[in-house]
Amino acid sequence: MRPYARAYRLAAGVTRPELAAAVHRVWWERLNDFWMLCWRYQERDRRSDPLFPASSALAVWWTREYEAVSEAFTG
């Protein structure tokens, strides 16, 4: 991940703080992304039910490993 992120920063002209802010924003969006729950409980549509366990697990993992994820993108 680090070599890819480094190459991306150089090619796109993105600074480390900008990339750290982007990582934070994606993490925050994952924490606040309730579309699957809205479909299920508001729309009574269960098609997204199989997606929920992986999505919620990713949010938990990313929160637990936040510093490592951020370092992978900005280090």
PDB file of N, H, CA, C and O in Angstrom:
ATOM      1  N   MET A   1       0.805  -1.185   0.000  1.00  0.00           N
ATOM      2  CA  MET A   1       0.000   0.000   0.000  1.00  0.00           C
ATOM      3  C   MET A   1       0.856   1.260   0.000  1.00  0.00           C
ATOM      4  O   MET A   1       0.555   2.232  -0.693  1.00  0.00           O
ATOM      5  N   ARG A   2       1.917   1.227   0.781  1.00  0.00           N
ATOM      6  H   ARG A   2       2.161   0.437   1.344  1.00  0.00           H
ATOM      7  CA  ARG A   2       2.752   2.434   0.883  1.00  0.00           C
ATOM      8  C   ARG A   2       3.345   2.866  -0.454  1.00  0.00           C
ATOM      9  O   ARG A   2       3.287   4.050  -0.785  1.00  0.00           O
ATOM     10  N   PRO A   3       3.922   1.934  -1.244  1.00  0.00           N
ATOM     11  CA  PRO A   3       4.461   2.365  -2.546  1.00  0.00           C
ATOM     12  C   PRO A   3       3.387   2.947  -3.465  1.00  0.00           C
ATOM     13  O   PRO A   3       3.636   3.928  -4.166  1.00  0.00           O
ATOM     14  N   TYR A   4       2.201   2.351  -3.466  1.00  0.00           N
ATOM     15  H   TYR A   4       1.999   1.554  -2.897  1.00  0.00           H
ATOM     16  CA  TYR A   4       1.107   2.871  -4.297  1.00  0.00           C
ATOM     17  C   TYR A   4       0.719   4.277  -3.837  1.00  0.00           C
ATOM     18  O   TYR A   4       0.589   5.189  -4.654  1.00  0.00           O
ATOM     19  N   ALA A   5       0.536   4.444  -2.534  1.00  0.00           N
ATOM     20  H   ALA A   5       0.642   3.704  -1.870  1.00  0.00           H
ATOM     21  CA  ALA A   5       0.133   5.748  -2.008  1.00  0.00           C
ATOM     22  C   ALA A   5       1.198   6.806  -2.277  1.00  0.00           C
ATOM     23  O   ALA A   5       0.878   7.947  -2.610  1.00  0.00           O
ATOM     24  N   ARG A   6       2.460   6.423  -2.133  1.00  0.00           N
ATOM     25  H   ARG A   6       2.720   5.496  -1.863  1.00  0.00           H
ATOM     26  CA  ARG A   6       3.554   7.362  -2.405  1.00  0.00           C
ATOM     27  C   ARG A   6       3.532   7.783  -3.876  1.00  0.00           C
ATOM     28  O   ARG A   6       3.649   8.968  -4.189  1.00  0.00           O
ATOM     29  N   ALA A   7       3.381   6.817  -4.766  1.00  0.00           N
ATOM     30  H   ALA A   7       3.286   5.855  -4.512  1.00  0.00           H
ATOM     31  CA  ALA A   7       3.325   7.131  -6.201  1.00  0.00           C
ATOM     32  C   ALA A   7       2.112   7.997  -6.518  1.00  0.00           C
ATOM     33  O   ALA A   7       2.203   8.923  -7.325  1.00  0.00           O
ATOM     34  N   TYR A   8       0.983   7.703  -5.893  1.00  0.00           N
ATOM     35  H   TYR A   8       0.908   6.951  -5.238  1.00  0.00           H
ATOM     36  CA  TYR A   8      -0.227   8.511  -6.109  1.00  0.00           C
ATOM     37  C   TYR A   8       0.003   9.948  -5.661  1.00  0.00           C
ATOM     38  O   TYR A   8      -0.344  10.887  -6.377  1.00  0.00           O
ATOM     39  N   ARG A   9       0.589  10.121  -4.475  1.00  0.00           N
ATOM     40  H   ARG A   9       0.871   9.358  -3.894  1.00  0.00           H
ATOM     41  CA  ARG A   9       0.854  11.471  -3.974  1.00  0.00           C
ATOM     42  C   ARG A   9       1.730  12.253  -4.944  1.00  0.00           C
ATOM     43  O   ARG A   9       1.473  13.424  -5.220  1.00  0.00           O
ATOM     44  N   LEU A  10       2.767  11.596  -5.457  1.00  0.00           N
ATOM     45  H   LEU A  10       2.976  10.644  -5.233  1.00  0.00           H
ATOM     46  CA  LEU A  10       3.676  12.274  -6.392  1.00  0.00           C
ATOM     47  C   LEU A  10       2.984  12.610  -7.707  1.00  0.00           C
ATOM     48  O   LEU A  10       3.122  13.719  -8.222  1.00  0.00           O
ATOM     49  N   ALA A  11       2.238  11.649  -8.248  1.00  0.00           N
ATOM     50  H   ALA A  11       2.125  10.748  -7.829  1.00  0.00           H
ATOM     51  CA  ALA A  11       1.583  11.860  -9.541  1.00  0.00           C
ATOM     52  C   ALA A  11       0.457  12.886  -9.462  1.00  0.00           C
ATOM     53  O   ALA A  11       0.268  13.680 -10.383  1.00  0.00           O
ATOM     54  N   ALA A  12      -0.284  12.867  -8.365  1.00  0.00           N
ATOM     55  H   ALA A  12      -0.130  12.222  -7.616  1.00  0.00           H
ATOM     56  CA  ALA A  12      -1.442  13.755  -8.233  1.00  0.00           C
ATOM     57  C   ALA A  12      -1.102  15.087  -7.566  1.00  0.00           C
ATOM     58  O   ALA A  12      -1.916  16.011  -7.562  1.00  0.00           O
ATOM     59  N   GLY A  13       0.094  15.179  -7.008  1.00  0.00           N
ATOM     60  H   GLY A  13       0.755  14.428  -7.012  1.00  0.00           H
ATOM     61  CA  GLY A  13       0.469  16.407  -6.323  1.00  0.00           C
ATOM     62  C   GLY A  13      -0.290  16.607  -5.019  1.00  0.00           C
ATOM     63  O   GLY A  13      -0.581  17.737  -4.625  1.00  0.00           O
ATOM     64  N   VAL A  14      -0.606  15.504  -4.356  1.00  0.00           N
ATOM     65  H   VAL A  14      -0.369  14.587  -4.676  1.00  0.00           H
ATOM     66  CA  VAL A  14      -1.350  15.537  -3.102  1.00  0.00           C
ATOM     67  C   VAL A  14      -0.365  15.486  -1.939  1.00  0.00           C
ATOM     68  O   VAL A  14       0.575  14.690  -1.946  1.00  0.00           O
ATOM     69  N   THR A  15      -0.581  16.321  -0.960  1.00  0.00           N
ATOM     70  H   THR A  15      -1.344  16.967  -0.955  1.00  0.00           H
ATOM     71  CA  THR A  15       0.299  16.330   0.208  1.00  0.00           C
ATOM     72  C   THR A  15      -0.123  15.247   1.206  1.00  0.00           C
ATOM     73  O   THR A  15      -1.240  14.733   1.148  1.00  0.00           O
ATOM     74  N   ARG A  16       0.775  14.918   2.104  1.00  0.00           N
ATOM     75  H   ARG A  16       1.682  15.336   2.152  1.00  0.00           H
ATOM     76  CA  ARG A  16       0.448  13.937   3.158  1.00  0.00           C
ATOM     77  C   ARG A  16      -0.740  14.393   4.002  1.00  0.00           C
ATOM     78  O   ARG A  16      -1.636  13.592   4.268  1.00  0.00           O
ATOM     79  N   PRO A  17      -0.774  15.662   4.433  1.00  0.00           N
ATOM     80  CA  PRO A  17      -1.942  16.095   5.214  1.00  0.00           C
ATOM     81  C   PRO A  17      -3.260  15.985   4.432  1.00  0.00           C
ATOM     82  O   PRO A  17      -4.295  15.651   5.008  1.00  0.00           O
ATOM     83  N   GLU A  18      -3.220  16.264   3.132  1.00  0.00           N
ATOM     84  H   GLU A  18      -2.378  16.535   2.665  1.00  0.00           H
ATOM     85  CA  GLU A  18      -4.437  16.127   2.321  1.00  0.00           C
ATOM     86  C   GLU A  18      -4.877  14.669   2.246  1.00  0.00           C
ATOM     87  O   GLU A  18      -6.067  14.366   2.337  1.00  0.00           O
ATOM     88  N   LEU A  19      -3.918  13.778   2.080  1.00  0.00           N
ATOM     89  H   LEU A  19      -2.951  14.025   2.006  1.00  0.00           H
ATOM     90  CA  LEU A  19      -4.258  12.357   2.012  1.00  0.00           C
ATOM     91  C   LEU A  19      -4.737  11.853   3.366  1.00  0.00           C
ATOM     92  O   LEU A  19      -5.647  11.026   3.426  1.00  0.00           O
ATOM     93  N   ALA A  20      -4.144  12.333   4.449  1.00  0.00           N
ATOM     94  H   ALA A  20      -3.405  13.005   4.401  1.00  0.00           H
ATOM     95  CA  ALA A  20      -4.615  11.963   5.787  1.00  0.00           C
ATOM     96  C   ALA A  20      -6.048  12.433   6.001  1.00  0.00           C
ATOM     97  O   ALA A  20      -6.853  11.724   6.606  1.00  0.00           O
ATOM     98  N   ALA A  21      -6.365  13.619   5.512  1.00  0.00           N
ATOM     99  H   ALA A  21      -5.711  14.194   5.021  1.00  0.00           H
ATOM    100  CA  ALA A  21      -7.737  14.122   5.617  1.00  0.00           C
ATOM    101  C   ALA A  21      -8.699  13.266   4.794  1.00  0.00           C
ATOM    102  O   ALA A  21      -9.833  13.032   5.211  1.00  0.00           O
ATOM    103  N   ALA A  22      -8.250  12.801   3.630  1.00  0.00           N
ATOM    104  H   ALA A  22      -7.329  12.991   3.291  1.00  0.00           H
ATOM    105  CA  ALA A  22      -9.091  11.934   2.801  1.00  0.00           C
ATOM    106  C   ALA A  22      -9.342  10.591   3.487  1.00  0.00           C
ATOM    107  O   ALA A  22     -10.462  10.081   3.464  1.00  0.00           O
ATOM    108  N   VAL A  23      -8.310  10.024   4.091  1.00  0.00           N
ATOM    109  H   VAL A  23      -7.400  10.438   4.110  1.00  0.00           H
ATOM    110  CA  VAL A  23      -8.468   8.772   4.835  1.00  0.00           C
ATOM    111  C   VAL A  23      -9.475   8.970   5.962  1.00  0.00           C
ATOM    112  O   VAL A  23     -10.352   8.132   6.172  1.00  0.00           O
ATOM    113  N   HIS A  24      -9.347  10.068   6.676  1.00  0.00           N
ATOM    114  H   HIS A  24      -8.635  10.748   6.504  1.00  0.00           H
ATOM    115  CA  HIS A  24     -10.267  10.353   7.775  1.00  0.00           C
ATOM    116  C   HIS A  24     -11.706  10.501   7.271  1.00  0.00           C
ATOM    117  O   HIS A  24     -12.648  10.006   7.889  1.00  0.00           O
ATOM    118  N   ARG A  25     -11.852  11.178   6.157  1.00  0.00           N
ATOM    119  H   ARG A  25     -11.086  11.580   5.654  1.00  0.00           H
ATOM    120  CA  ARG A  25     -13.199  11.379   5.612  1.00  0.00           C
ATOM    121  C   ARG A  25     -13.840  10.062   5.210  1.00  0.00           C
ATOM    122  O   ARG A  25     -15.016   9.843   5.498  1.00  0.00           O
ATOM    123  N   VAL A  26     -13.096   9.179   4.552  1.00  0.00           N
ATOM    124  H   VAL A  26     -12.140   9.357   4.319  1.00  0.00           H
ATOM    125  CA  VAL A  26     -13.650   7.881   4.156  1.00  0.00           C
ATOM    126  C   VAL A  26     -14.023   7.063   5.392  1.00  0.00           C
ATOM    127  O   VAL A  26     -15.068   6.414   5.424  1.00  0.00           O
ATOM    128  N   TRP A  27     -13.156   7.101   6.414  1.00  0.00           N
ATOM    129  H   TRP A  27     -12.306   7.628   6.388  1.00  0.00           H
ATOM    130  CA  TRP A  27     -13.471   6.401   7.667  1.00  0.00           C
ATOM    131  C   TRP A  27     -14.764   6.958   8.273  1.00  0.00           C
ATOM    132  O   TRP A  27     -15.641   6.196   8.679  1.00  0.00           O
ATOM    133  N   TRP A  28     -14.875   8.277   8.330  1.00  0.00           N
ATOM    134  H   TRP A  28     -14.162   8.896   8.000  1.00  0.00           H
ATOM    135  CA  TRP A  28     -16.052   8.913   8.900  1.00  0.00           C
ATOM    136  C   TRP A  28     -17.306   8.563   8.097  1.00  0.00           C
ATOM    137  O   TRP A  28     -18.359   8.300   8.678  1.00  0.00           O
ATOM    138  N   GLU A  29     -17.202   8.559   6.792  1.00  0.00           N
ATOM    139  H   GLU A  29     -16.347   8.772   6.319  1.00  0.00           H
ATOM    140  CA  GLU A  29     -18.342   8.188   5.950  1.00  0.00           C
ATOM    141  C   GLU A  29     -18.771   6.748   6.199  1.00  0.00           C
ATOM    142  O   GLU A  29     -19.967   6.456   6.225  1.00  0.00           O
ATOM    143  N   ARG A  30     -17.811   5.844   6.383  1.00  0.00           N
ATOM    144  H   ARG A  30     -16.839   6.082   6.362  1.00  0.00           H
ATOM    145  CA  ARG A  30     -18.151   4.445   6.674  1.00  0.00           C
ATOM    146  C   ARG A  30     -18.878   4.325   8.008  1.00  0.00           C
ATOM    147  O   ARG A  30     -19.798   3.520   8.150  1.00  0.00           O
ATOM    148  N   LEU A  31     -18.459   5.130   8.987  1.00  0.00           N
ATOM    149  H   LEU A  31     -17.712   5.784   8.872  1.00  0.00           H
ATOM    150  CA  LEU A  31     -19.121   5.088  10.293  1.00  0.00           C
ATOM    151  C   LEU A  31     -20.554   5.604  10.228  1.00  0.00           C
ATOM    152  O   LEU A  31     -21.397   5.189  11.024  1.00  0.00           O
ATOM    153  N   ASN A  32     -20.834   6.489   9.304  1.00  0.00           N
ATOM    154  H   ASN A  32     -20.150   6.825   8.658  1.00  0.00           H
ATOM    155  CA  ASN A  32     -22.136   7.136   9.213  1.00  0.00           C
ATOM    156  C   ASN A  32     -22.951   6.689   8.011  1.00  0.00           C
ATOM    157  O   ASN A  32     -23.925   7.345   7.643  1.00  0.00           O
ATOM    158  N   ASP A  33     -22.568   5.600   7.408  1.00  0.00           N
ATOM    159  H   ASP A  33     -21.776   5.067   7.708  1.00  0.00           H
ATOM    160  CA  ASP A  33     -23.253   5.108   6.220  1.00  0.00           C
ATOM    161  C   ASP A  33     -24.324   4.089   6.640  1.00  0.00           C
ATOM    162  O   ASP A  33     -24.023   2.922   6.890  1.00  0.00           O
ATOM    163  N   PHE A  34     -25.540   4.541   6.709  1.00  0.00           N
ATOM    164  H   PHE A  34     -25.784   5.490   6.505  1.00  0.00           H
ATOM    165  CA  PHE A  34     -26.630   3.703   7.187  1.00  0.00           C
ATOM    166  C   PHE A  34     -27.589   3.269   6.085  1.00  0.00           C
ATOM    167  O   PHE A  34     -28.714   2.861   6.374  1.00  0.00           O
ATOM    168  N   TRP A  35     -27.160   3.352   4.825  1.00  0.00           N
ATOM    169  H   TRP A  35     -26.246   3.683   4.591  1.00  0.00           H
ATOM    170  CA  TRP A  35     -28.106   3.066   3.747  1.00  0.00           C
ATOM    171  C   TRP A  35     -28.677   1.659   3.841  1.00  0.00           C
ATOM    172  O   TRP A  35     -29.850   1.448   3.534  1.00  0.00           O
ATOM    173  N   MET A  36     -27.867   0.693   4.259  1.00  0.00           N
ATOM    174  H   MET A  36     -26.913   0.863   4.509  1.00  0.00           H
ATOM    175  CA  MET A  36     -28.363  -0.688   4.353  1.00  0.00           C
ATOM    176  C   MET A  36     -29.448  -0.809   5.421  1.00  0.00           C
ATOM    177  O   MET A  36     -30.436  -1.520   5.238  1.00  0.00           O
ATOM    178  N   LEU A  37     -29.254  -0.112   6.529  1.00  0.00           N
ATOM    179  H   LEU A  37     -28.451   0.465   6.677  1.00  0.00           H
ATOM    180  CA  LEU A  37     -30.263  -0.142   7.586  1.00  0.00           C
ATOM    181  C   LEU A  37     -31.527   0.606   7.159  1.00  0.00           C
ATOM    182  O   LEU A  37     -32.641   0.190   7.479  1.00  0.00           O
ATOM    183  N   CYS A  38     -31.346   1.703   6.443  1.00  0.00           N
ATOM    184  H   CYS A  38     -30.442   2.041   6.184  1.00  0.00           H
ATOM    185  CA  CYS A  38     -32.520   2.431   5.930  1.00  0.00           C
ATOM    186  C   CYS A  38     -33.311   1.567   4.968  1.00  0.00           C
ATOM    187  O   CYS A  38     -34.538   1.518   5.046  1.00  0.00           O
ATOM    188  N   TRP A  39     -32.622   0.881   4.055  1.00  0.00           N
ATOM    189  H   TRP A  39     -31.625   0.920   3.992  1.00  0.00           H
ATOM    190  CA  TRP A  39     -33.329  -0.006   3.128  1.00  0.00           C
ATOM    191  C   TRP A  39     -34.140  -1.039   3.894  1.00  0.00           C
ATOM    192  O   TRP A  39     -35.311  -1.280   3.600  1.00  0.00           O
ATOM    193  N   ARG A  40     -33.486  -1.649   4.890  1.00  0.00           N
ATOM    194  H   ARG A  40     -32.535  -1.454   5.129  1.00  0.00           H
ATOM    195  CA  ARG A  40     -34.144  -2.753   5.604  1.00  0.00           C
ATOM    196  C   ARG A  40     -35.320  -2.273   6.442  1.00  0.00           C
ATOM    197  O   ARG A  40     -36.408  -2.842   6.361  1.00  0.00           O
ATOM    198  N   TYR A  41     -35.116  -1.242   7.239  1.00  0.00           N
ATOM    199  H   TYR A  41     -34.232  -0.780   7.305  1.00  0.00           H
ATOM    200  CA  TYR A  41     -36.126  -0.861   8.221  1.00  0.00           C
ATOM    201  C   TYR A  41     -37.093   0.220   7.744  1.00  0.00           C
ATOM    202  O   TYR A  41     -38.251   0.229   8.161  1.00  0.00           O
ATOM    203  N   GLN A  42     -36.652   1.116   6.895  1.00  0.00           N
ATOM    204  H   GLN A  42     -35.711   1.109   6.556  1.00  0.00           H
ATOM    205  CA  GLN A  42     -37.553   2.151   6.397  1.00  0.00           C
ATOM    206  C   GLN A  42     -38.260   1.723   5.117  1.00  0.00           C
ATOM    207  O   GLN A  42     -39.452   1.968   4.935  1.00  0.00           O
ATOM    208  N   GLU A  43     -37.504   1.080   4.239  1.00  0.00           N
ATOM    209  H   GLU A  43     -36.536   0.880   4.387  1.00  0.00           H
ATOM    210  CA  GLU A  43     -38.070   0.664   2.951  1.00  0.00           C
ATOM    211  C   GLU A  43     -38.588  -0.770   2.969  1.00  0.00           C
ATOM    212  O   GLU A  43     -39.252  -1.214   2.033  1.00  0.00           O
ATOM    213  N   ARG A  44     -38.277  -1.483   4.042  1.00  0.00           N
ATOM    214  H   ARG A  44     -37.738  -1.122   4.803  1.00  0.00           H
ATOM    215  CA  ARG A  44     -38.652  -2.898   4.169  1.00  0.00           C
ATOM    216  C   ARG A  44     -38.120  -3.727   2.993  1.00  0.00           C
ATOM    217  O   ARG A  44     -38.787  -4.618   2.468  1.00  0.00           O
ATOM    218  N   ASP A  45     -36.894  -3.389   2.611  1.00  0.00           N
ATOM    219  H   ASP A  45     -36.352  -2.665   3.038  1.00  0.00           H
ATOM    220  CA  ASP A  45     -36.221  -4.048   1.490  1.00  0.00           C
ATOM    221  C   ASP A  45     -35.015  -4.790   2.058  1.00  0.00           C
ATOM    222  O   ASP A  45     -34.087  -4.164   2.570  1.00  0.00           O
ATOM    223  N   ARG A  46     -35.023  -6.086   1.972  1.00  0.00           N
ATOM    224  H   ARG A  46     -35.777  -6.594   1.556  1.00  0.00           H
ATOM    225  CA  ARG A  46     -33.978  -6.900   2.597  1.00  0.00           C
ATOM    226  C   ARG A  46     -32.842  -7.287   1.646  1.00  0.00           C
ATOM    227  O   ARG A  46     -31.988  -8.093   2.013  1.00  0.00           O
ATOM    228  N   ARG A  47     -32.816  -6.735   0.444  1.00  0.00           N
ATOM    229  H   ARG A  47     -33.510  -6.080   0.145  1.00  0.00           H
ATOM    230  CA  ARG A  47     -31.778  -7.130  -0.518  1.00  0.00           C
ATOM    231  C   ARG A  47     -30.370  -6.815  -0.043  1.00  0.00           C
ATOM    232  O   ARG A  47     -29.428  -7.505  -0.434  1.00  0.00           O
ATOM    233  N   SER A  48     -30.199  -5.805   0.781  1.00  0.00           N
ATOM    234  H   SER A  48     -30.964  -5.245   1.099  1.00  0.00           H
ATOM    235  CA  SER A  48     -28.851  -5.445   1.230  1.00  0.00           C
ATOM    236  C   SER A  48     -28.432  -6.179   2.504  1.00  0.00           C
ATOM    237  O   SER A  48     -27.303  -6.005   2.963  1.00  0.00           O
ATOM    238  N   ASP A  49     -29.300  -6.983   3.073  1.00  0.00           N
ATOM    239  H   ASP A  49     -30.216  -7.125   2.700  1.00  0.00           H
ATOM    240  CA  ASP A  49     -28.969  -7.693   4.318  1.00  0.00           C
ATOM    241  C   ASP A  49     -27.648  -8.457   4.252  1.00  0.00           C
ATOM    242  O   ASP A  49     -26.873  -8.393   5.206  1.00  0.00           O
ATOM    243  N   PRO A  50     -27.361  -9.173   3.167  1.00  0.00           N
ATOM    244  CA  PRO A  50     -26.088  -9.918   3.130  1.00  0.00           C
ATOM    245  C   PRO A  50     -24.844  -9.019   3.147  1.00  0.00           C
ATOM    246  O   PRO A  50     -23.756  -9.484   3.487  1.00  0.00           O
ATOM    247  N   LEU A  51     -24.990  -7.756   2.789  1.00  0.00           N
ATOM    248  H   LEU A  51     -25.874  -7.378   2.513  1.00  0.00           H
ATOM    249  CA  LEU A  51     -23.853  -6.839   2.754  1.00  0.00           C
ATOM    250  C   LEU A  51     -23.507  -6.270   4.121  1.00  0.00           C
ATOM    251  O   LEU A  51     -22.376  -5.842   4.348  1.00  0.00           O
ATOM    252  N   PHE A  52     -24.464  -6.261   5.022  1.00  0.00           N
ATOM    253  H   PHE A  52     -25.383  -6.609   4.837  1.00  0.00           H
ATOM    254  CA  PHE A  52     -24.280  -5.567   6.296  1.00  0.00           C
ATOM    255  C   PHE A  52     -23.166  -6.143   7.176  1.00  0.00           C
ATOM    256  O   PHE A  52     -22.381  -5.364   7.717  1.00  0.00           O
ATOM    257  N   PRO A  53     -23.056  -7.453   7.346  1.00  0.00           N
ATOM    258  CA  PRO A  53     -21.983  -7.957   8.231  1.00  0.00           C
ATOM    259  C   PRO A  53     -20.590  -7.508   7.801  1.00  0.00           C
ATOM    260  O   PRO A  53     -19.794  -7.095   8.645  1.00  0.00           O
ATOM    261  N   ALA A  54     -20.283  -7.581   6.525  1.00  0.00           N
ATOM    262  H   ALA A  54     -20.929  -7.917   5.840  1.00  0.00           H
ATOM    263  CA  ALA A  54     -18.950  -7.178   6.064  1.00  0.00           C
ATOM    264  C   ALA A  54     -18.748  -5.673   6.209  1.00  0.00           C
ATOM    265  O   ALA A  54     -17.670  -5.223   6.596  1.00  0.00           O
ATOM    266  N   SER A  55     -19.767  -4.910   5.904  1.00  0.00           N
ATOM    267  H   SER A  55     -20.643  -5.275   5.590  1.00  0.00           H
ATOM    268  CA  SER A  55     -19.657  -3.459   6.015  1.00  0.00           C
ATOM    269  C   SER A  55     -19.453  -3.018   7.461  1.00  0.00           C
ATOM    270  O   SER A  55     -18.615  -2.159   7.737  1.00  0.00           O
ATOM    271  N   SER A  56     -20.206  -3.592   8.371  1.00  0.00           N
ATOM    272  H   SER A  56     -20.887  -4.289   8.146  1.00  0.00           H
ATOM    273  CA  SER A  56     -20.053  -3.218   9.774  1.00  0.00           C
ATOM    274  C   SER A  56     -18.716  -3.720  10.327  1.00  0.00           C
ATOM    275  O   SER A  56     -18.093  -3.043  11.145  1.00  0.00           O
ATOM    276  N   ALA A  57     -18.275  -4.891   9.889  1.00  0.00           N
ATOM    277  H   ALA A  57     -18.781  -5.441   9.225  1.00  0.00           H
ATOM    278  CA  ALA A  57     -16.978  -5.402  10.330  1.00  0.00           C
ATOM    279  C   ALA A  57     -15.849  -4.507   9.832  1.00  0.00           C
ATOM    280  O   ALA A  57     -14.879  -4.281  10.555  1.00  0.00           O
ATOM    281  N   LEU A  58     -15.961  -3.999   8.621  1.00  0.00           N
ATOM    282  H   LEU A  58     -16.750  -4.183   8.034  1.00  0.00           H
ATOM    283  CA  LEU A  58     -14.939  -3.092   8.090  1.00  0.00           C
ATOM    284  C   LEU A  58     -14.870  -1.821   8.920  1.00  0.00           C
ATOM    285  O   LEU A  58     -13.776  -1.335   9.207  1.00  0.00           O
ATOM    286  N   ALA A  59     -16.001  -1.278   9.307  1.00  0.00           N
ATOM    287  H   ALA A  59     -16.890  -1.673   9.073  1.00  0.00           H
ATOM    288  CA  ALA A  59     -16.012  -0.068  10.133  1.00  0.00           C
ATOM    289  C   ALA A  59     -15.335  -0.326  11.480  1.00  0.00           C
ATOM    290  O   ALA A  59     -14.576   0.510  11.968  1.00  0.00           O
ATOM    291  N   VAL A  60     -15.610  -1.471  12.067  1.00  0.00           N
ATOM    292  H   VAL A  60     -16.227  -2.150  11.670  1.00  0.00           H
ATOM    293  CA  VAL A  60     -14.982  -1.824  13.356  1.00  0.00           C
ATOM    294  C   VAL A  60     -13.475  -1.998  13.169  1.00  0.00           C
ATOM    295  O   VAL A  60     -12.682  -1.461  13.943  1.00  0.00           O
ATOM    296  N   TRP A  61     -13.085  -2.752  12.137  1.00  0.00           N
ATOM    297  H   TRP A  61     -13.729  -3.187  11.509  1.00  0.00           H
ATOM    298  CA  TRP A  61     -11.662  -2.982  11.895  1.00  0.00           C
ATOM    299  C   TRP A  61     -10.934  -1.674  11.637  1.00  0.00           C
ATOM    300  O   TRP A  61      -9.876  -1.425  12.216  1.00  0.00           O
ATOM    301  N   TRP A  62     -11.500  -0.826  10.760  1.00  0.00           N
ATOM    302  H   TRP A  62     -12.359  -1.028  10.290  1.00  0.00           H
ATOM    303  CA  TRP A  62     -10.850   0.428  10.392  1.00  0.00           C
ATOM    304  C   TRP A  62     -10.696   1.328  11.625  1.00  0.00           C
ATOM    305  O   TRP A  62      -9.677   2.000  11.779  1.00  0.00           O
ATOM    306  N   THR A  63     -11.695   1.340  12.490  1.00  0.00           N
ATOM    307  H   THR A  63     -12.523   0.794  12.365  1.00  0.00           H
ATOM    308  CA  THR A  63     -11.606   2.137  13.709  1.00  0.00           C
ATOM    309  C   THR A  63     -10.493   1.609  14.606  1.00  0.00           C
ATOM    310  O   THR A  63      -9.716   2.383  15.165  1.00  0.00           O
ATOM    311  N   ARG A  64     -10.424   0.305  14.740  1.00  0.00           N
ATOM    312  H   ARG A  64     -11.055  -0.324  14.286  1.00  0.00           H
ATOM    313  CA  ARG A  64      -9.386  -0.314  15.577  1.00  0.00           C
ATOM    314  C   ARG A  64      -7.994  -0.067  14.992  1.00  0.00           C
ATOM    315  O   ARG A  64      -7.040   0.144  15.740  1.00  0.00           O
ATOM    316  N   GLU A  65      -7.873  -0.092  13.691  1.00  0.00           N
ATOM    317  H   GLU A  65      -8.649  -0.264  13.083  1.00  0.00           H
ATOM    318  CA  GLU A  65      -6.577   0.028  12.999  1.00  0.00           C
ATOM    319  C   GLU A  65      -6.385   1.393  12.339  1.00  0.00           C
ATOM    320  O   GLU A  65      -5.615   1.529  11.389  1.00  0.00           O
ATOM    321  N   TYR A  66      -7.082   2.388  12.845  1.00  0.00           N
ATOM    322  H   TYR A  66      -7.708   2.277  13.617  1.00  0.00           H
ATOM    323  CA  TYR A  66      -7.081   3.708  12.204  1.00  0.00           C
ATOM    324  C   TYR A  66      -5.670   4.246  11.977  1.00  0.00           C
ATOM    325  O   TYR A  66      -5.345   4.697  10.879  1.00  0.00           O
ATOM    326  N   GLU A  67      -4.848   4.201  12.995  1.00  0.00           N
ATOM    327  H   GLU A  67      -5.112   3.835  13.887  1.00  0.00           H
ATOM    328  CA  GLU A  67      -3.482   4.739  12.876  1.00  0.00           C
ATOM    329  C   GLU A  67      -2.684   3.988  11.812  1.00  0.00           C
ATOM    330  O   GLU A  67      -1.957   4.611  11.038  1.00  0.00           O
ATOM    331  N   ALA A  68      -2.806   2.674  11.762  1.00  0.00           N
ATOM    332  H   ALA A  68      -3.396   2.169  12.391  1.00  0.00           H
ATOM    333  CA  ALA A  68      -2.076   1.875  10.766  1.00  0.00           C
ATOM    334  C   ALA A  68      -2.572   2.173   9.355  1.00  0.00           C
ATOM    335  O   ALA A  68      -1.774   2.260   8.422  1.00  0.00           O
ATOM    336  N   VAL A  69      -3.866   2.327   9.199  1.00  0.00           N
ATOM    337  H   VAL A  69      -4.514   2.256   9.958  1.00  0.00           H
ATOM    338  CA  VAL A  69      -4.428   2.653   7.876  1.00  0.00           C
ATOM    339  C   VAL A  69      -3.940   4.027   7.435  1.00  0.00           C
ATOM    340  O   VAL A  69      -3.503   4.204   6.298  1.00  0.00           O
ATOM    341  N   SER A  70      -4.016   4.979   8.325  1.00  0.00           N
ATOM    342  H   SER A  70      -4.370   4.836   9.249  1.00  0.00           H
ATOM    343  CA  SER A  70      -3.548   6.324   7.995  1.00  0.00           C
ATOM    344  C   SER A  70      -2.061   6.324   7.637  1.00  0.00           C
ATOM    345  O   SER A  70      -1.651   6.970   6.672  1.00  0.00           O
ATOM    346  N   GLU A  71      -1.264   5.606   8.408  1.00  0.00           N
ATOM    347  H   GLU A  71      -1.597   5.081   9.191  1.00  0.00           H
ATOM    348  CA  GLU A  71       0.170   5.505   8.132  1.00  0.00           C
ATOM    349  C   GLU A  71       0.452   4.827   6.790  1.00  0.00           C
ATOM    350  O   GLU A  71       1.386   5.206   6.083  1.00  0.00           O
ATOM    351  N   ALA A  72      -0.348   3.834   6.447  1.00  0.00           N
ATOM    352  H   ALA A  72      -1.107   3.526   7.022  1.00  0.00           H
ATOM    353  CA  ALA A  72      -0.169   3.141   5.167  1.00  0.00           C
ATOM    354  C   ALA A  72      -0.363   4.103   3.994  1.00  0.00           C
ATOM    355  O   ALA A  72       0.319   3.992   2.975  1.00  0.00           O
ATOM    356  N   PHE A  73      -1.283   5.030   4.140  1.00  0.00           N
ATOM    357  H   PHE A  73      -1.837   5.120   4.967  1.00  0.00           H
ATOM    358  CA  PHE A  73      -1.552   5.975   3.056  1.00  0.00           C
ATOM    359  C   PHE A  73      -0.623   7.189   3.078  1.00  0.00           C
ATOM    360  O   PHE A  73      -0.350   7.783   2.035  1.00  0.00           O
ATOM    361  N   THR A  74      -0.149   7.548   4.241  1.00  0.00           N
ATOM    362  H   THR A  74      -0.371   7.065   5.088  1.00  0.00           H
ATOM    363  CA  THR A  74       0.620   8.807   4.341  1.00  0.00           C
ATOM    364  C   THR A  74       2.092   8.596   4.639  1.00  0.00           C
ATOM    365  O   THR A  74       2.888   9.526   4.511  1.00  0.00           O
ATOM    366  N   GLY A  75       2.472   7.368   5.041  1.00  0.00           N
ATOM    367  H   GLY A  75       1.825   6.612   5.144  1.00  0.00           H
ATOM    368  CA  GLY A  75       3.854   7.110   5.442  1.00  0.00           C
ATOM    369  C   GLY A  75       4.839   7.017   4.321  1.00  0.00           C
ATOM    370  O   GLY A  75       6.027   6.802   4.560  1.00  0.00           O
TER     371      GLY A  75
END
